């Protein structure tokens, strides 16, 4: 495939846009709008319509001057901003809109032959179908485009725009041709039939949608960054001004009844209107058709260049160009066939409403891209033409608002079709998944601003509103996943978690490259469905790794407050290092959870067992809160909590009272049946009692103290051979359960 020849300047962009803006609806339906809602109403329609089109033209001009816009115009900008899959979804809808628009303009062009239909009906008592004229015209247009390409279209544009300009000049020079007296002045301007405003707006709005028509020529422009802003913005603003003056001329030249009932009312006003208004209609509609039939194939070709279609043969066919002039001849053929089908149907009123939805989605997307680029503040976003973010935001909001005001049903249908199309494209192109940089830059900015806000706000910490912000440090990520699962359970709903894989090494280029490879493996292994931030830490010793871990900032914006360490119950070599570093961790006000990882499977339905003893006054509430947090994860959905409280005989009544109070206040997701009070008077050891009751538990939670580590060392954690996973908990400060 040869590179397309860059052959056009700014004029084709401007003329394509202005001729589409001042198109069929201006000549056939704008008078109806003015007569129905009055001068004030129609001015509001023009303003509301341009609250979409002006921000879009500014946004697309800005985007076009940031990087070179290749073939496909709007599609190229959207796909390179939102990613290829989202871009293809919107691009296919945009292409269909452009292709069917060709049929719409050809059918509108047929209205210029109204005199012929009237003559045949009056003299031969025969209703000639519109297709008798529209089909030959469409075939002729297709033949010319396929033979001559965009060069013919651009040459024809100059001719038809000249006729269009002449017809409008004669319209403004004309005088009212009416027997009724017109007494209009701006002081008496009306806003009539307010209840029909959005119905009329729906009819008129497609008139304003031509401002991006010239953008589709981007691949054929010598200097897109200059031609697109200048041509698009100028056409949009000039079109709006012309509509204001046309509204005034219509209202001051004809009665509301004449405006509503006569779709060729402009013929009665213009100088020599009987010939020049039909010629103007013909010029505007055929130029709009030419513009669309030039732009649509280039959008389709750009889609094929990005392999958007599921069959590679289709992509290869559509991306081919003609050698002599680089015209997308195959894409043009498909476009003409689609247009011919809809011309043959003859009535595109229903389709036109859906097409308007897709155009609005496109315009809203362009405005949203501009907003996100402004907010994302990427250093690579340096457009020479600069709009304002709030103008683009107004365009985006107005696009969505107008869609639902025109038709809620069609809006929902359009979004549904787009969603289904996206899911299909995402399924086909699985390797193209992932966030585009525009989203990640925005997320970075949101996260940064939230972090700064949380730090500056200096929110008073409350012990009654505690939640875990966890760091888990482990070097055994590829041997067992127990520690990661625990962190993920905590982080699923109520907490925040960071999982650090420890690499025993000195920090160097080689170890850094290794850490990058390991991180990619970890994200691949654990990333799906995870609620944990995963990273690595390179450190030569366990102590230095812990020192690094407890100083890193939390991803949540709140300070980290809990450290999870783990060891293998059957090979507890790491336990000594954990105990040796406990004082370091404790000095930073961290709660400490030590997971004794078992090779026994976790039987979730057997629940979580919490073991509390008299000396656990500091740890008990944290153990209970953690168990409640774990139950929030889907893995534990069919589980429950069982609390075992070991106390002396004389303490039983006080323990029962305390537990009853917690249950009555509704602060524990348990009933009295979930609580079992045991005494130490049975002669059995504390550990043997736990082994006897919790040998089959999904997870056992046990408290421990710094004093026990000093006196018993590793024996604190020994003697639980019959249990599965055990979570040993030390609370730096007592948590309050209200």
N, C-alpha and C positions, 0 to 999 in steps of 0.2 A: 504494500500500500504506500503510495507516494504521499509526501507531505503536502497539505493543502496550500494553494497559492494565496498569499495575503494581498487582496486586491481592492478592498474598500476602505473609504475614509469615514468621516463623521456623518456626512449627508445621508447615506442609506439608513443609518440608525435612526436619525431624526425623522426622515420621511416615512419609514416603516411604522414608527411609533405614532406619529401625528395622524397619518392616514387611517390607522386602526382606531385611534381615539375618536376621530371625527368620522365615524362610520355609519353603518346602517341604522343604528338606533337613533342617532341624531336626526336623520331625515324622516324616519318612519314613526318613532315613538316619543321623541322628546316633547313634541307639541302636546301629545296626550298627557304626559306627566305635568306639564305646565298648566294645562287646563284643569286637571284633577285636583292638584294640591295647591295651586296658586303660586304667585311669584315667590313668596317667602318659603313655601314648602319646597319648590324646585331648587331654590338656592341652598336650602339645607341638604337636599339630596346631593348636590354637587359638592358641598363642603364635606359631608360624611364620606362620600366616595373617595374624595381626595385625601381624607385622613388615613386611607389605606394606601392609595397610589403614590402620594408624595413621599411618605416615609420609606416606601418600598423602592422608589426610584433613587432616593438618597442612599439607602442601604446598599443597593446593588451597585451604585456608582462608587461607594466607599470600598466595597469588597473587590470591585474590578480594578481598583488602583493599588490594592495591596499586593496582589500577585497576578501574573499574566493569566487571563481567562482564555482557556483553549476552547475547542469546539464544544457546543452544547449549551453555552450561555448560562442560563439559570441553573440547569442541571449540573454543570461543571462546578459552579460555586457551591451549591448545596451538597453535592457528593464529597467535595474536598473539605467541607466544613463539618458535616455530620457523619462522615464515613460512607463507604461505598454501598453498604446494604440499605441504610436509611435513604441515601441519595438515590439509589436505584428505585426504591419504593415511590418516592415523590417524583422522580424523573419519569417513570412509566406513566403515572397519572398525568403529569404535565404534558408528555408527548401526546397521549390520547386527547387531552383538551385541545392541544394545538391542531391535531389532525382533524378532529370533528369540527373545530372552528372553521376550517376550510369549507366544509359542507354548509355550515350556518351562513357564511358570507355569500356563498353561491346562491343559496335559496333566497337570501335577502336581495341579491342582485336581480333575481328573477322578477321582483316586484316592479322594477323599472319598465317591464313590459305589460303593466296593468292595462294600458290602452289596447293592446293586442287581445288580451283575455276578454275585455269588455266588448270589443268589436265583434269577435267571434260569437260571443254569447248573444249579442243583440241581433246579429244578422243571420246566424246559422242555428240558433237555439241549441248550442252545444257548449258545454263547460270543458274547456281545454285544460287538462291537468298541468300543474306547474312543472312537473317533470319533463314535459315536452320541450320546455325551454332550458330548465336547469341541468338536465343530463347532458345534452350536447355541449353546453357551456363548460361543464366540469370536464368532459372528455377533451375539449379543445384546450382548456387550461392545463390539464395533465400532459397532453402531448407537447405543448410549448415548453413547460417546465422540464420535462424529461429530455427534450431535444436541446434546448438552449441553456437550461440551468438558471442559477441565480443572476447571471449577467443580464438575461432578458428581464427578470423580475425587477432588477434595480433600474434598468432603462425604462421599463414601463412605469415604475414608481414616479419618476420625474414627470411623465406625461399626465398620469392620473391625478397627482397632487396639484398640478397646474389647473386642471379642470375643477378639482375640489375647491381650490382657492378662489377661482373665478366665480363659481356658483355661490360661495359664501359672501363674496363682495357684492354680487348682484342682489343677494337676499337682504343685506343691510341697506342697500341703496333703494330697495323697493318700497312701495306704499301699500297700505292695507287695501285689499280688494274685497270689501264687504259692505253690505247695505246697513249693517248695524253700526251704531255709533260707539266708538271706543273712547272711554274717558278714564284712562289709567294714569296714575302718577304714583311715585314711590311712597308718598305719604299715605296712600290708601291701599298699599300692598296687603294681600291677604294670605292667610295660611288655611286653606280649605281642606275638608275631608281628612282630618288628622288620623282617623282610624285606618285609612288606606295608605298611609305614608310608606310603610315597609313593603307593601305589595307593589306600589309604584317604584320604589327603590330597587326591588328585585328585577323589574323590567329594564330599568335604566342603567344599573350598575355595570353590566357587561360593556357599556360604551367606554368606561374608564379603564378597562383592563388591558388596553393595547399598549400601555407605556413601556412594557418590557419586551415588546415584539422585536425590536431591533437588537436586543441583547443576544438573541439566538444566532446572529451573524458573527458572533465573537471570533470564531475560528477563521473567518474570512477577512477580518479587519487588520489593517496595517498597524494600528496603534490602539488596541482595545482600551487601555487605561485612560486614553484621552477621549476616544470617540464615544464610549459607552456613557460616561458621566455627562458629557456635553450634550450628546444627542438625546439621551433619555430624560434628563432633568428639564431641558429646554422644551421638549415635546409635552411633558407632563404639565408644567406650569402654563405654557401657552394654551394647551387644550383647556385647562380649567378657566382661564381668562375668557377664551372664546365662548365657552358654555355660559358664563355669566351674561355676556352681551347677547347671546342668542336667546336666553331666557327673557331678558328685558324686551328684545325685539318682538318675540312671539306674543308676550302678554300685552304689549302696547299696540299690537297690530290685528288681533283677532279676539273674538269673544271666547269664554271658556267652552261653550257648546261647540264652536267651530274647531277649536283645538282638540277637543276630545273625539269628535265624530269624523274628522277628515285627516287621514294619516298623511296626505300630501298637502297639508295646510301651508307649508312653506312655499309651494308653487303659487298660491294665491297672493303671497306677500312679495316675493322676489321680482325683480325686474326681469322680464322675459322668463318668468318662472316656469311656464308650461314646458319649456325645453331644457333650461339649465338646471333646475332642481332634480329632474330625473337623471340628467347627465351627472350631476354631483353625486346622487345616490349610486349610480352605476360606477362612477370613478372611485368613491369611498369603499364600496363593497368589493369591487374587483381588486383594489389595492390591498385591502385587508386580507382577501383570499390569497393574493400573491405573497403578502408578508408571511402569512401562516404556512403556506405551502413551501416557502423557502426555509422557514425556521424549524418546522416540525421534523423534516428529515435529518437535520443536523443534530437535533436532540436525540433522535433514534440512533444515529450513527455513534454519537458519544456514549450512549448506553451500551451499544455493541462493543465499542472499544474497551469498555470496562468489564466485558464478559458478563453482563447483567442477566442474560437469558440462559436457561438451563441447558440448551443444546448448542455446542460449540459451532456446529455448522451454520446455525442461524446467526450467531455472532459474526462469524467469518463472512457470511453473505451480506449482512447489513453494513459492515464497516468498509466494504469495498468502495472505491471512488473511480471515477472515469479518468483515464490517463491524461487526456488533453486539457482538462480544466479543473480537475480535482473535485468534481461534483459528486455528492453521495447518491448516485443514480439508483442503486437498489433500495435505499431507504426512501428515496423520493417516490419510487414505484409503489411501495407498500403504503405510503401516506396517501397517495392518489387513490389507491384501491379502497382504503378505509373511507376516505371522503366521498368517493363515488357511491359506496353502499348507503351512507347516510343521506346523500342527495336523493337516491332512489326512494328511500323511505319517505322523504318529503316533509316530515314533521319532526323537528328536533327540539320542540319546546321542553319536553320532560328531560331529555338528555342535556339540553343547554343549562338547566338548573343544576344538575349534578356537575357539569363541567365548570360552572361558576364556583362550586364548592372546591374543586381541585385547584382552580386558579387562586382562590383565597388561601388554601393551604400552602400553595407555593409562595404567595406574597407574605403570609404570616411567617413561613420558614425563613425567608430572606431577612425579614426584620428581626426575627429571633437570633439568627446568626450574627447580625450586627450587634445586638445587645450583648450576647455572650462574649463576642470578641472584645467589646469595650470592657466588660466586667472581668474577663479572664486576664487582661493586661499582659498578653504574651509579647515578649520583645520582638518576635517575628511579625507582629501585626503593626505595620507602619504604612497605612494608606496615605497617598498624597492628597486624596479628596476625603475630607473628614466630615461626617455627620455628627449628630449628638445622640447619645444612648437613649435619652428619654423620648426623642422623636421616633426612633426605631421601636421603642417599647409601646408607644401610642399606636404605631402601625400594626404591631403584633396583636395587641388587645382588641383594636378595632376590627381586624380581620376575623378573629374568632367571634366577636360580638355580632358582626354583620352576617356571618354564616348562619348563626342560630336565629337571627331575626328574619332572614330570608326564608329559611325553612329548617325547623328543628329536625324533621324526618330525614331530609336530604343530607343535613349535616352529620347526623348519626350514621346514615348509610355510607357517606363518604369516609368517615373515620373508621367504620367497620371494614370497608373494603381495603382501606390503606393498611389497617392492622393485619388483615389476612394476607395481603400481598407481602408485607414485611416478614411475617412468620415464614411464608413460603420461600422468599429470597434468603432469609437467614438459614433456613434448613438446607437450601441448595449450596450456599456459600458458607459453610461452617468455619472455614479457615479465615474468613474476613470479619469474624466477630471481634468485639472490643470497642472501647470508647475512643472516639476521635479526640484529638488534642483540644478541640474547642470545649468539650465537656470536662476533660481532666483539668484544664486551666481554670475553668469556672469553679470546679470543686475545690481546687487548691486555694482559690481566693476566698471562697465561702468558709473553708476550714480555717484559713489564717485569720480572717476577721472574727470568727467565733472564738478562736483561741485567745486573741487579743482582748476581746470583750470580756470573756470569763476572767482573764487575769486582772484586767483593770477594774472590773466591777467589785472584786474583793468580797465575794459572797460569804456571809458568815456561815461557817460550818456548823451543822447541827448533828449531834449524835443520834437524834431520832430520825434523821433522813439519810442514814448511811447507806451506801451502796459500794460494792467492790470494784476497784480499778486494779486489775490483776496483771502481774508480770509472771510468766512461767519460764523458768530457765532449765533447759535439758540438753544433754549431748546425745541422747539416745532416740532421736526422732525417727530414725529408720529401722530401729530394732523393735520399738513398741510405741503405740499411740495413746497409752493411758493418760499421760500428762496433757497431751493436746486435747483429748476428749474432755477432760475435767475443765480445762480452760474454756473450751467451747460451750460446755453446759452453763458455766457461770456467765459467759458473755452473751448468751442467746437473747435474753430479754431484759434482764435487770442490771447486768454488770457490763464492764468493758475489759477486754483482754488483749494482751500482747504476748505472743509466743516467741521466745528467743532460742534459737538453736546455737549451742555453744561449740565453737571450733577451737580446740586446744592448739594454739600456734601464736607466733608473733605476727603483728600486723605488717604485711609486706605486699608488694604487687602480686606475688604468686598466691598468697593466702587470700587476698581480696578477690582475685579471679575465681579461686575455689569457692569462696563464700557466695559469689554471684551464681555459680552453677548449683550450689546446694539450695540457695533460696528459690531458684526456679523449680527445682525438684520438689521442694516443700510446698510451694504454691500449687504445683500440679497435683501433688498427692492429697493435700488437705484443703485446697482453695474452694472447691465446690461445696456450697451449703455451709461454709464456715462463717462465723461471726467474730473471728479472731484476726488481729493484725499480725502477720508473720514476718520475722526478720532474723538476722544472724548476728552473733557477736564473736569477734575474734579476740581471744585472750589466752595468755600462756598458763594461767593458773585459775583455780576455782575461785579463789578470793578476789582476784582482780575482775573476773567475770561478774561476780555478784556486786562488787563495787560499781561497775559500769551499769549494770542492770537497774539497780535501785536509784540511780541518778537520772535515768532517761525520762523525758516528759511523757505523760500519758497521751494517747491518741484522742481521748475524750475531752481534754481541756481541763479536767480535774486532776489533782495529784494522784499518782499511784499510791495505793495503800496496802497492797497485799502481794506477797511473793510466794509462788508455788515452786517447790523443789521436789524432786522425785528420785527414788532408788528402787532397785529390783529386790523383792523380798528374798529371792533364792540366792542372789549374789549381791549382798548389801555393801559392796565396797565403797560406794559413794556416800554412805551414811556418815562415815567419820568426817569427811570434808564438810558435810552439811552442819554437823554439830559444832565443828571448829569455827564455823563462820556465823553461828547463830547470834552472837553478841554484836557483830557488825550489822547484821540485818536489823536487829532489835533497836540499835542505837539510832536508826533512821525512822523510828515510829511505824514500822511495818507490821501488819499481821502476817504470821508465818503459817503456811500450810505445807506439810510434808506428806507426799503421796507415796505410800508403800505399794508399788505396782505388783499385782499378782498375775500369774499366767492363767488363772481360772477365768472362764468367761463371765461376763457381767450378766446376771439374771435380773433384768430391770423390774419384773413384776414382783420380785421379792422385796422391793422397796429399799429405803435408806434407814439404817439403824443409827441412832444417836445415843452415845453412852455418856451420861453425866454422873459425876460423883461430887461429894461435898466440897472438895477443893477446887471445883470447876466454876466458881462464881464469876470469874472474868471471862472464861471461854464459852460458857453455856449458851448465851444468847447468840454469839457469832455462829456457833455450830447449828443452832436452830434456824437462824436466818439463811445460812448457806444451804441447808437442806431444802428450804422453801424455794430458794432461787433455782436449785437444781431441778426441782419438780416442774419448773416452767419450761424446760426443754422437752420437745416431743419424744425423745428417747424414754423419758420417765413418765409419759402420760398415763399409764395404767398402774403407776406405783403409788405408794403412800409412805408416810413417815412414822416410824416407831421410836418412841423415846424411852430409854431405860435409865432410870435414876437409881444409883446405888448410894445408899445412905445408912446411917446407924438406925437402930430400932427407935430411939427416942426422937429422931428427926422426921419420921414418916409423916406425921400430921402436918408439920410445917411445909414439907415438900408438896404434899397433896393440895394444900391451900394455895400455894404459889402457882402450881400448874392449873388448878381450877380457875384462878383469876385470869390467867392468860387465855384460856379457852373461852371463858364467858365474855371477854372483851372482843372475841373474834379475831385475835391477832395470830392465831396458829391454825393452819389448815388441817386440824386433827380433832378427834373426839377423845373422851376419856378412855375409850377402848384401845387407843393408840399409845397409851402411857402405862408403863409397868414399873412399879417401884420395888426394888430389890434391896435386901439388907446384907451387910457383910458378916452377919452373925452365924451364917450357915457353915462356916469353917472353910469354905472354898475360897481360893484366891480370886482376886479381882479379874485377872486375865482369863482364868479358867471359866468364870461366869460368862464373860463376853464370848469366848469360843463356843460355849454351849448354846447360847441363844442366837448368835449371828453368823454361824458357819455358812449359811446359805444366802446371806443378805447381798443385795446388789452392790451396796457400798456401806461401809461402816465408818462412822465419824467418832473420833476419840480426842479428847483434849489432852494437852501436855503443858508443862511449865518449865521455865528456865532453871528453877531449882533442881528439878528432877534430872535435867541434863547434866548439871554439875555433879550430882551424886551418883547417878546411875549410868550416865553416858549412853552408849548404844543399847543398854539393857532396857531403856525406856520404851524402845520400839520392838523388842524381842518378845517372843512368847505368844504370838498371834498366828501360829502356823495354820490353823484350821480356817482362817478367814480369807476372803478374796481381797479386793482392793480396800485399803484402809487410808482414810484421810486424817492425819494427825493435825490438830488445830491449836494454835496459840494466838490469842487475841491480845494485841498491844494494849487495848483499852476496852473496857466493858461497853458493849453495844446495848442500846435501850430498845425494848420491844414495847410499843405503846398499844 
